[in-house]
């Protein structure tokens, strides 16, 4: 393997690592956004349930 070929292989491997890092970051960001959306929906459902509850009369 010549020096030029070795350099090309190293550059390609570095590009793959960077691409995987970027992809992983995007996936993580998307997952966090979806998780926050589910949390907001759950909080809204809980708020609706609390609003529908009638306070029990202690008398």
N, C-alpha and C positions, 0 to 999 in steps of 0.2 A: 504494500500500500504506500503510495507516495504521500509526501507531505500535503500536497494539494487535496488529495482525496480524503485524507484524515481531517483536514480543516473543514471540508464540505460536510463530512459526517458530523463533526462537532457542532457546526452551525445549524444543521438540520435538527439534531437532538435538542439544542437550545431552543429552537423555534417551537418544537413540539412541547417542551416543558412550559414555555411562556403561553402557548395556546391553551394548554390544559389548565394553567393557573387562571387565565382570563375566563375560561368557560366555567370553572369551579366558582369563581366570584359571582358570575352572572346567575348561576343556579342558586347559590346561597341567597343572593339578593331577592330573587323571585320567590324562594321558599319563605323568606322572612316577610315579604309583602303579603303572601297568601295567608301566612299564620296570623298576621295582624288583622287582615280582613275577617278571618274566621273569628278572631277574638272580638272585634267590633260587633259582628252579627250576634255572637253569644251574649255580649253585654246588652245589646238592644233587646234581645228576647227576655233576658232577666229583668230589665227595666219594665218591659210590658207586663210581665208576670207580677211584679211588685205593684204596679199601678192597678191591676185588676183585683188584687187581694183586698178584701175588706177587713178592717181591723176588728179583732174579736172584742166583744163588749165584756169588760170585767165584772159587770154587775150581775 
